[in-house]
Amino acid sequence: MNEPKKQKFKTAETKGGGGGPRHGGFQKPKNTKQTVLRLLKYLTARKGILVLVFACLLVDTLASVGGTYLLRPMLNGLVSDAAVSEKLASLLRSCLLLFGLYVCGSAATYAQANLMARLAQNAANHLRRDLFNALESLPLSYFDQHTHGELMSRFTNDADSVSFAMEQSFVNLVSNTLLFVGYVAVMLFTSPILFLITAVMLALNMLSFKVLGGRSRKHFRRQQAALGQVNGEIQEVIEGLKVVKAFTHEDEAISEFDELNQAYRDAATDAAFYSGAIFPVSANLNSIGYAVTAVVGGLLALVRGFDIGGLGAYLLYARQIGRPLEGISQQLTALLSALAGAERIFEVMDAKPEVNEGKVRLGCGLDNHSWVWIKPDGSTVPLRGDVRLEHVDFSYVEGKPVLTDVNVFAKPGQKIAFVGSTGAGKTTITNLINRFYEINGGRITYDGIDVRDIEKDSLRQSLGAVLQDTHLFTGTVMDNIRYGRLDATDEECIAAAKSANAHSFIRRLPDGYNTMVTGDGANLSQGQRQLLAIARAAVADPPVMVLDEATSSIDTRTEQYIQRGMDALMEGRTVFVIAHRLSTVRNANCIVVIEHGQIIEKGTHEELLAQKGRYYLLYTGQNKLD
C-alpha cells in the first residue's frame, strides 16, 4: 500500500477546522455473510418474480442434464442386436425427446433473462435510492472527511458493479451451481466408481477456488478503494483547476495523481491476476480428470461389462462438468468485485445519521399569519427571532477548539455583525445556529428554547441563509429563486428578486426568468450568482436571516446599489451578518469582533471606534483600502 496523501488544503471554518484526512484507504471488510444477506433483501423485495426466475432456472437445468443423459439409451440402442428398423425408430423417438427438452430449456432461459433484468434493475434502483437517502441524512462533518469524488464512486463504480452482479453474475452463479449439482447426481447414479475420480478432481478444483478466490477478493477491495481515491483526486483537481494553474502546481498535481493511479494499477493488476488464474487452473484440472476417467471407464467396459451408452454419457458429463465450474469461477470475479462495492455502499448507509432528537416543531399561529413553536405538551411559544449563544464551546476535531466561551445575544429584529480575521470562527457560529454541527459546551436558545429540542427541519425552515459558497442548481432562474420556498408563486419570486436588486440583470438575460442556469451558474457572473442566492433567501421570508459574506463577490458600486434592498430585506428580522467589508456593518445593532475563536470586543460601530481597539484598526485599515 502507498502512504496516504498529505492534505493539500485547509479551510478552518467551512471544512471543519482543517477538514478530516482523505478517506478511502484499504480497510478490513465487514461481515461477508451480512453483506450478502443485505443484497438478497433487495432481490427478494419482489418474491413472485424471484420464484419464477428460479423455476425457469430449474427447467433449464433439467433440460441440460436430461439431454445429455439421453445419449445413454441412444448409444445402447445403436449397439444392440435389434433390427435396423427398430434402431431407427428408437433413435427418432430419442431425437424428438431431445428436441423437446432443448426447446423447453431455451424458452426457460429467455424467460428468466427477461425476468431477472427487471428484478435486478428494480433492486439496483432501490439500492441507489437508499444510498441517496442515507447521504441526505448524514451530518456535514461526514462530507468534510470524504471527498465528493469518492462518494460519487459509490453511486457509479460500486453501484454499477452491484447492479451487473445482480442481473448477470448472481443468476449465472445459481444456474451453474444447479447444473453442477445435476451433473454430479447423474454421474453418481451412472457409475459410482468413475465418480470417485471425478470427486478427487472436484476437490482439487474447490481448493484452487478457495485459495485464488480469497486472494482475488482481497485485491478487489483494494482496487475499489483505490478507484475511489483516484476519482476524488480527479474531481478535486478539476474543480480547482484555476487555482492549480494560477500557482503553477501542474507538476505537483500530476505527481500526486500518478501516485494514486499507480496504487490503483497495482491493486487492479493483483486482482486481475488472481481472478484470471482461476479459469486456466480449473480447465487444466478438468482435462486431467477427463483423461483418467476415459482410461478407467474403458477398463470397466472391458472387464466388468459397463455399458457403452453409460460410458459415453459419463464421459460427456465429465467433459461438461468443467463448464459450470468455469462459469462459477468467472462469475466469482464479478461477484467479488460487487461484494467489495456493496460493502463500501453499506458503509455509507450505516454511517451515523445526523442527530435529530428535537420534539418542538414549527406551526402556524391562530391568525394563520404568524409562526409559533409547538411544544410536545401542545403549548405554544411565539416565533420572534430571539437567538442567544451562552458560553458556547466548539471544536471540529477533539482537542483543537475553534470557539471558546462565546456569548452572543440577538433580540428580535436586531442586526448582529461578526467581524474578524479569516479563520477566526465567524462562519462556525452561523453553522452552529443552524445545527449543522453540535456544540461541545454551553447552549444555544431560540425564543428561549434550546435548539437541540427543536426539530431540525423546523429550525432550518425558520432560518434563511445566504452562504459564503453560492450554489445554483440546474434549472431556470425562476426555479433557483423558488428553491427558497417551493410553493412560492412567480409573482413572489419576482418580488424577492426586486428586493435583492436582481430583477434588472435578470430581465437582460436571453430568456429572463426562464433562462437556464447550467454548470452551477457558469453562464452567470459571480456577482449575479450571489444576487440570486440573496433572492432565494428573500423568497423564504424567514424571521431570522444569516448572511455569510453575502456581498463578498459584488463590487463596491454594486454593493452600495443593493444595500437599500438588503436593508429592506433585513427589516423586522433578526439578522446575523458576516462581512470583511466593514462599511456594510456600520448600522448593525451590535458588532462582535472575534479572534482565535474568542470574542474580544462587542458594541455598536461608534462604541468600538471610541475604544480604539481591534475593530478600530480593522476599520481604519478598511477605509484606507477604499
N, C-alpha and C positions, 0 to 999 in steps of 0.2 A: 504493500500500500504506500502511496505517496504521502508525504507530510501534508497536513491541512494547510490551505492557503492562508496567508496573512491577510487580515482585513484591510482594505484599501481606504475606505471612507468611514468617517464617524459623523453622526448627527446627534448632538446632545439631547435635543428635545423631541424631534419628530420621529426618531428611531430609537427611542428607549435609552437615552443617555449613552449613546455609542453603539447601540444595537447589539444583537447577540452574535455568536460565532456562526460561520457559514454552516448550514445544516446539510445533511445528505450523505455523510460518510458511511462506510460499511458498519453495519450493526448486526448483532446476533438476531436470528429470525425468531419470530413469535411461534406459538404452538401451531405446527403444520396441520394437525387434525382440526384444530379450531378454525383455521383459515378455510380449509376445505368445506367444513360444515356450514360456515357462513356463506360461502359461494353457492352451496347447494340450496340454501334457503331462497336465493334469488331465482334459481331454476325451478324450484318446487312451488313457486307462487301460483303457477297455473298447472295444477296437478293433472288435470284431464289430458292436456296436450302431452305432458311428460309420459303418462301411461301409454298413450297412442304411439309415441316415439319408441318406447321400449317394446311394445307389441310388434311394431314394424321391424325392429332390430332382431327380435326373436324369430320372426318369419324368415327374414333374410338369412339368419344363421342356419336354421333348419334346412333351407333350400340349398345352401352351400355344402353343408355336411352331408345331407342326404344325396345330393347329386353325385358327390364323389363315391359314396358307398354303392351306388347303382352299378359302378364298374365291376363289383364282385360277381353279381349274378350274370352280367353280360359276358364276362370272360369265361365263367364256368359253363355258361350255355354254349359258347362257341367251341369249347374243347370237349364237350360231352359227346356221347355216342348217338345222340338223337339224329333224326333225319334232317336234311338241309332245310326243308320247308318249315319244320318246327323251329329250327335255329333262327331262320329269318323272321318268323312270327314273334318269337321271344325277343329278338333284337329290336323289332319295330315297336313292341309294347314298351320296352325299356327306354327307347329313344323318345317316344311320346311322353312318358312319365318324366323323363329328364327335361324335356322342353317345357312341360307344365310347371315343374319346380323352378326353373330358371325365370320363367315369366312372372311367377309369384314373387320370387326374390327381387327381380328388377322393379316391380311395382312397389314393393315394400321399401326398397332403397330410395326410390323417387319420393314416396310419401314422407318418409322420415326426414329426408333432407329439407323438404319444404317446411315441415312442422318444426324441426329443430332451428331453422333460420328464424322463424317467428318467435320461438321461445327464447332463443339466445339474445336476439335484439331487444326483446322486452326486458329481459334480465339486465342487460347492459344499460338500457335506458334508466331503469330503477337504481342501478348502482351509481351511475353518474349523478342522478337526482339526489341520492342520499349523500354523496360526496359533496355536492354543491351546497346542500342544506347544512351539512356539517361545517363547511367553511364559513357560511354566513353566521353561524352561532359561536365561532371562535373569537377570543379577545384579540385586540390589536397587538398585544405583546407577542402572540404567536406569529403574526406576519412580520414583526420586527426581527424574528430569529430564523425566518425561512425566506429564501429568495422567491420572487414571483415565478421565475422560470422553473424552479424546482417544483413548485406547487402545480404549475401548468403541466409539468411532465406527468403528474398523477392522472390528469384528465386525458392526456394524449397517449403517450407511450404505454403507461401502465394500464389504463382503461382499455386501450385497443388490444393489448396482448391478452387481457382477460376476456374481452369480447370474442376474439378469434378462438381462444381456447374453449369457450362455452359453445360456440357454434360448430367448430370443426373437431378440435382435439378431444374434447370430452366424449362426444358421441362416437368418434372413431376408436377411442380407447375402450369404451364399453363394447362396441361391436367386435373389435379384435379379441377382447377378453372372452366374450361369449363364443366366438369362433374357436378360440384356443381350447376352451373347456369342452366344446362339442367334439373337436378333433381328438382330444385326449380320451374322452368317454368311448368313442367308437373304436379307436386304436386299441384300447384296453380290452374291449369286447372281441375284437378281431384276433389279437394274438398277445396274451399277457407276457409271453417270453420276449417277443420283439419289443414290447413296450418297456422292458427293463433297460434296454439300450437307450431308447428314447428318453426315459426318465433321467438317466445319468447325464445325457447331453442337455436336457432341460435344466437340471440342477446347475450345471456349469454356466448356462445362459443366465439363470437368475442371479448367480454370484457376480457375473460381469455387469449385469444391470445395477445391482446394488452398489458395487464399487464405483463404476463410472458414473452412474446416475447421481450418487451422493456428491461426488466432486463437481459434477456439472451444475447441480443446483446451487452449490455454494458460490460458484463463479458467476452464475446468472444473477444472483442477488448483488454481487459486486458490480456487475455490468449495469443493472438498473439504477443503483445508487450513483455510479459514476456518470451515467447519462443524465440524471437529474442535475448534477453539478455542472456538466457541460452546457445544458440548456439554460441554467441560471446565469452562467458566465456570459453566454451569448446575449441574453436579454439585457443584462446589466450594461454591457459594453455598447449595445445598440442604442439603448435609452440615453446613455451618457456619452454618445459619440462626439458631440461638440466639445465636451469637456476634455475627452481624450485627445482630440486634435489640438485644442487650444493650448494644452500643456505638453504637447508633443510626446504623449505616452503611448504611441502606437507600438513601439518595440516591446514595452513592458506588457501591454495588453496581449500582444502576440505570444510573448513568452509564457504568460500565465495561462492562456488558452492552450498552448502546446502542452503544458504540464498536465492540465485536466484531460486533454484529448488523448495524451499518451496513457494516462491511467485508465481511460475508457477502453482504449485499444487493447491494453494488457488484459483487462478483465474480459472483454469480448473474445479475445483470442483463446484464453484459457477455457471459457465457457464453450466456444465452438469446438475446440479440440476434444474435450471430454465427451460432449454430446455427439460429435461426429464419430468418435471411436466406437460408440455402442453398436452402430449398424454393421461395420465390417467384422467386428469380433463375433457378433451373433451369426452372421452369414457363414463365416468360416466354421464355426462350431456345428451349424446345421448341415453343412456339406460333409463334414467328417462323420457325423451321425448317420447321414443317409447312406454313405458308402458302407459303413459297418453293418447297418440294418439289411442292406441288399445281400451282402455275403451270408450273414446268418440266416436270413429268410430263404435263400436258395438252398442252404443245407437242410433247413427244416422241410422244405418241399421234397427234397430227395430222400431224406431219412425217415421223417415222421408223417409224410403224406399231407403236408399243409397244402390246401387247395390253391391253384394258380390265381383264381379270382381274388381270394383273400390276400395273397402276396402282392398282387398288382395294386389292389386298393390300398393296402397298408403302405406300400412304397410311395404311392401318390400322396397319402396323408403325411408320411414322413417328409416328403418334399414340401408339402403345403403348410405344415405346422410352423415352418420358419416365417411364413408370410404374416400371420397375426403377431408373432413375436417381433418381427421387424417393424410392423405397424405400431406396436406398443412402444418400442424404443423411439421411433420417430415422434410419436405424439408426446412422449415424456419430455422431449426438448421444449415443445411449446408449452406444455403444462407446467414445467419447472419455471419457465420464464413468467408464465401467468401467475403462478403462486407467489413468486417474488414481487410482481407488480401488485397483486392483491394484498399482500402484507403491507406494502407501502400505502395503498389506498386506505386500508383499515387502520393504519397507524394515524392517519389524519382524522378519520371518522371517530377514533377512540380518544383523540386529544380532549383534554378537559375543556368543556364549553365555557362561555362567558357566564360568570356568576350573576344570577338574577333572582334574588330571594325577596324582592320587594313585593309588598301587598297593597300599597297605596297606589291608586290609579287616577288618571285624569278623566274628568267628565264635565258635562255642561251644567251650568247653574240653573236655577229655577226660571230665570228670564230667557234662557236659551241663547244669550248673547255673551255671557261671561263663563269663565272656566273655574272649576273648583277641584281640589284634591279630595277624593273619596276614600276614607279610611276603611279598614276591614269591618269595623263595627257599624258602618253606614253613616257616620258623622262626616261632615264636610269642612274643608278649610278653603277660603277664597284664594285663588291663584293671583298673587300680587307681584311676584318677582323679587322677593326679599331673599338674597343669597348671601350666606356667611361661611367663611372658612375660619375654623377655630383651631389653632395650634396644629396645623396640618404638617405632617412629615411624609415624605415620599422618596422612593428610590426605584429606578428601573431594575438595577442589579443590586442584590443584597450586599450591604457594606459600602455602597457608593451613593450617599444621599444626594438627591437632586433638589429637594425642598426641605427646609428646616424651620419648624415653628412659624408657619405662615399664618397670619391673621388678616383677613380682608372682610369688610362689611359693606355690602351693597344694598341700600334701601330701594324700594320700588321707584322706578323712574330715574334712578341715578346713573351717571356715566362714570365708570371706573376705568382708568387707563393704566396699563402696565408698560413701563419703560425699563431699559437696562441693556447691558451688553448681550451680544449673541451667545446663547447657551446659558443665560442666567436662570432660566426656568419659567419664562413668561408663558410660552405655549403649553408647558406642562400644567400650569394652573387651569387653563381653559379645558384641557383634556380631562382633568380630574372633575371639573364641574359636570361634564358630560358623562362621567363614569366610563371613559374609555379605558381607564386604569383604576385600580383600587388603591386607596391611600394606606400607608403603613401606620399612621398615628393621627390622633385628632379626629375631627369630623367636619363634614360639610352639610349645611342645612339649607333647605329651600322652603321658604314660608314656614320656618320653624320645624320642618320635617327632615330628618336625616335622609340624605339622598339614597342611602343603602336600603331604606324602607320603601322607596318608590320604584315601581316597575320601570325598567329601563326604557321601554318603548314610550311610556307616558312621559318620563323625564325628558327624553330627547325630542319628543313631539312639542314640548313646551319651550324648547331652545332652538333658536335659529343660529346658523353658523356660516360665516364666510371664512374658509380655511386658508392657510398660507399656501398650500398646494392646490391650485384650482384644477378641478377635473370636470370635463364635459363628456357627455355620453353621445353615442351615435344616434342621430335623430335631427329633428328640426330645431331651430332656435326656440320656437314655442314649446316644444317638448322639454327642452332643457330648463326653461324657466318653470314650467309646470311641475318639474321634479320636486320642487319645494313643497307642493301640495297638489296631489294628483287629481283632486276634484275641482281645482280652480278653473274658472271659465276663461275664455280667450280675453275677455274684457279685463278680468282681474290680473291676468298675466301682463297685458299691455300697461295697465296702471302701475304694476310693480316695476316694469321696465322704465316707465317715465320717472318714477320716484328715484330710481338709481341712475337716471340720466343716460340710460342705454337705448332709449327709444329712437333717438336721432340717428345713431350709427346703424341700428337695425333696419330702419327704413331705407338706408342707402345700400343695403345688401342686395344681391341679384334678385332674390325672391322674398325679401323682407323677413317676416317672422316664419316663413316656410322654407327659408334657406337651410339646407342640410349641413349639419356640423359633423365632420369626419376627423378621424385620427386625433381624438382628444382636443378638437378645436384647432387643428393645424392650419385651417383656412381662415383663422381669425388671428388678430394680433393678441399679444399677451394682455394688454390693457382691455381689449374687448372681451376677452375671456373672463377677466376679473369683474367687469361690469355685469356680465351675465350671471356670474356667481352671486353678486350682490342682489340682482333682481330675483334670483331663485330664493334667496333668504327672505326677501321682502314679501314675496307672494305667500310664504308660510305664515306671515303675520304672527310671530311668537311674542310672548311677553318679555322674554329675555333674549338678547342678541349677543353673539360672540363674534367679534371682528378681529381675526388674526392676520395682521399685516394686510388688511383689506384693500389698501391703496398702494401696496408695495410695487405693483407693476404699472402704475399710472404716473405719467409725467406731472410735474408740478402745476402746469397750467390746467391740465385736465382735472387734477386733484382739486384745485380751487373751484373749478366749474361744477364738480359734482358734490362739493361739500354741503351746499344748501340742500340737495336732495338727500344726502346722508343724514343731515340734521333732522329733516322731516321723518326719515325712516326711523331714527332713534327716539323720536319724541314720544314720551309716555311709556317708554320701555326701560328696563334695566339693561345696561349695555356694558360689556367688557371689551375694551379696545386694546390691541397690541399694535404699536407703531414705532418705527425707527425715526420717522419724521415728527419731531416733537411739536411742530406747528399744528398738527392735526388733533392734538390732545389738550390744547390750552384751555378749552372751555369745559373740560371734564370736572365733575364734582370732586373727584379725588384722583390724584396721580400717585401711583405706587412704584417706587424705584426698587428694583430687585437686582442684586448682585450675588453670584455664587449660591443661589437658592435661598437667600435670606432677604427680608425687607429691611432696607437701610434708611429709607425716607418715605414719608407719606404726607400728603396735603394737597392743597389747591396749587394752581400754577403760581399765583402771586406769593403764597406762603413758602413754596420751595425755592423760588428765586431769592426771597428775603434771607433764607437760611444760607445761601451761597455754598451749598454742598455739592453732592454728585450731580443732582439734576441741574443745578446752575451751570456746572461745567459742560454737561451734555448740551444744554440749551444754547449756551453762548457759542459753543462749537458748531451747532447746527445752523445758527444764524450766519456764522462766517461762511459755511458751505453754501447757504442760499445766496 
